[in-house]
Amino acid sequence: MTRACLSALMSHWRRNPVQIFAYLAGLALATALWSGVQAINAEARASYDAAETTLGEAQFDRLVSRQGASIDQDTYLALRRAGWQVSPVIEGRLGAVRVVGIDPITSPTGFGALDAGGPLPLDFTGPAQLFANAQTARDLPDDVTVTLTPDIASGVALGDVGIVQRLLGRDDLSYLTVAPMQPMGRPDLATVAPTLRLQPAQQGASVAQLTDSFHLNLTAFGLLSFAVGLFIVHSTIGLAFEQRRPMIRTLRSLGVPLNTLVTLITAEMLGLAAIGALIGIVLGYLIAAVLLPDVAATLRGLYGAEISGTLQLRAEWWLSGLAIAVLGTAAALAGRLWQIARMPLLASARPRAWVMASGARLRVQALGATALLIAALALSLFGQGLMAGFALLGCLLIGAALLLPVLFNWALAHLQTLAKGPVWGWFWADTRQQLPTLSLALMALLLAVSANIGVSTMVSSFRTTFVAFLDQRLAPELFVQVDDAAQSARLEAFLTQNKAEILPLLSTKAQIAGQPTDLYGVRVGQTYRDNWQFLGATPAPWDAVQAGTAVIVNEQLARRADLWVGDSVQISPDLDLPIAAVVGDYGNPHGQVVLSEDLFRTLHPDLAPLQFGIRTDDTDQLRAQITAALGIPDSAMINQAAIKAMSLAVFDRTFTVTAALNVLTLLVAGFAILMTLLTLADLRLPQLAPVWALGLTRRTLGRCELLRAVALAALVFLCAIPLGLALAWVLLTIINTQAFGWKLPMYLFPADYLKLGLYALMAALLAALWPATRLMRTRPSTLLKVFANEA
Amino acid sequence: MLLELDDVHKSFRDSETRVPVLQGVSFTLAAGQTLALTGESGSGKSTLLHIASGLEQPDQGRVLLSGTDLTRLNDRARASLRRSEIALVFQQFNLIPSLTVAANIGFQARLAGRADQDHIGRIVTALGLSDQMTKYPEALSGGQQQRVAIARALAAKPKLLLADEPTGNLDEGTAEGVLDQMMHLVAATGAALLIVTHSRLIAGRMDRQLHLSRGRLT
């Protein structure tokens, strides 16, 4: 019986190949985008873990040179002799590879890499010079002996400090790692090594934590794409069930028990879902492989995080893809199975019932949508944290999607009453009748278009703000990096002699208001006064900063530490200063505090400025003069235009992935419309044949189908504009503030929206083209069969 | 002569062979005349009706409507002729499900550009549909749906009404009532009626009868 029943059920797909294609393709597309994003996230997280465990970079305090220079071996030996438990580290680059030399005997991480289960011993006594993974090994010079160690982070090679010094041709050290346990009574650092200072471990600011928001954004996009794809699945399952109602009735009449039928249908649909999901996972792998280089560039540009450029088939993402596809299908299936279970045995088959609008269902949908939109409003007013932000996005998008058919029903009824002429009247009435069947595809299109509007508004607003920010911050025409205090002093003397306006930048790291913070000392002058714009400020903030009686903080620190203008921050153990201004800072995710140069020098007398901004009318001439007079290489200088171009290039690449996911989501929505129209084509014949018989040509009917798709897409677009702008507002003012610490102003880009609207109309037109052409070419005998059916 | 079919042939492809459906059918129908076309299932009655209405083209032969040869017209011109001169009533799937009864009835008349509200009102009253005008077809019984189809056909004041088993789906009592009303209205509007039927009783009420057997008139 099982085989016979299954064979009967499967015969439906043989007779309706477009439907099974829609089902499998919908699942494959949904799973592809979801698992593609998950693959990228998994690869990135594995790389962060590898970096953390390989080097333990964020775990230990360090001793670094006060002057920003390297540390000589004698200083290290002096500290060891004095009882300091420190370990030498040298860093340098061999081509594209970051080479790190450690002392396996004294390193707090033990013999090299650590993994979650404990130390992963590396055999430093063997003939190998360096340890690296296979990808990194390929980038190392051929004459270096490498032991392949897959757990080492990409882009990093590890070796004994002596060997690395020899490979790099150096005899100094980059920094010293401080072991957590230190002997009692050891002498002060200032006594043993006055040229060094203690740099605290990067508490709460590991790369994995910093990049969490970025990955969460990607996941949200993946989930949106999955939801759009799942609409196709839901729609196809609904149609297949309606078309199989007569068969189900017959099977039950012939004695097939309800349980058997439900079990077989479940097995059949989930089996097919698994096949679709597997195809999707393969597609997801390909998508991830294409996008990974851009994601890697983004993470490097934004957070300095290195991730592997090679994708691995990790169980965590492909299993999650399979699971979410099967669960999504099961959810779509559950309602239909419930209908079968409740269907009276001899209920008449109503193949067209599915397409009839149900007023009661629309009312329930309107209530659900209203509840979700109210929840979104409440979350926007009272929600706290990133998860609340994403919950707000979810409520807003799902609520709006549920409301769409209700709004369309109203709008189409209104258009019907306004229609002049019988054909237009029929056109709008017929469009309204198609609404229940088309609504899932239209909801998918709404989500895709509004996500596009929202994300593009966010990115473009961000870009506009970022460009203005660069203009503020990069006012000096030339920037110079020096190696040490002596070079710094010589440069300043030279520039003073040449009457150039100098903006030295002193910097160090500190913990302020419980946050890891960059502390800057600046020479307050006209450039700062003219260019910096504040989110909030006292009447004369620069005067207060110059007098050493106040500081300026960036928005990230202000929001994370819940500070604002007028609040005080502790700059050193015995100095609290009020905040004179809060400045927007879109260049990095860290907190920053800006002091006057004089105050900074008082607090950190041993630090010299290692970066200079210089105002000049002739950049090229000044660069040449600096190189000639001081021997500072040209590579240590960069002019304003170059740094702006570089920053914008990093910015633009950052959002390449977002743009790609945007386009893919729109394509999936277009595909949803195509599949819905194709699977409906046969069901439409009984509705269209009478109109044809009454004197409308097949060509006219085909054109009406095209026009209907375009009209519906246009209505969707009209609804997507306010939804997309609301989405952009949430992203800019809530998600960004929570994820990155900055709130961005929102700008509108009507020309971009218009272009997107045209894309959406084109997508709908292209999706309708095939079904409409099929209708235009439908043979009269096929249409006449509708009337000849002697039921 | 309103309708003239001259040596009409039609065949359909069945797998690899062609099956002849109509083999040299010729007949005429004058304005205001009623004609029944009878025959067994598969004899080609419906195909003949479809060809007479211009919905389908014959392989060979001529179909003249008021002297215009439908076989020489393109799809657009035949569609135009259907809108203005011909009305059709089928056994089922007659109505446009997305329009109300009122909109369905007025639809073809408006397409033809001659919606006469008084005329429509009289037909609606005669067919007992006055209370159903705001309903959608799904809410009507089979008999009511067929009355709406007849009302729609006659509201357009066609010269030729073609009906394919118009009462085939109805019980005997309802069928008789619907037929009575149709005959009455056809007579009142002066249209010619070509009706395809299995029923000898219905055929007996027409001015003329033709019997189709294996694609030939007997």
Interface residues (C-beta under 8 A of the other chain):
Chain A: R352 M356 G421 P422 V423 G425 W426 A429 D430 R432 Q433 P686 Q687 A689 P690 V691 A693 L694 G695 L696 T697 R698 R699 T700 P780 S781 L783 L784 V786 F787 A788 N789 E790 A791
Chain B: F12 S41 S46 H50 S53 L55 E56 Q57 D75 R76 A79 S80 R82 R83 S84 L88 F90 Q91 Q92 F93 N94 L95 I96 P97 S98 L99 A103 G106 F107 Q108 R110 L111 A112 E138 D164 E165 G168 N169
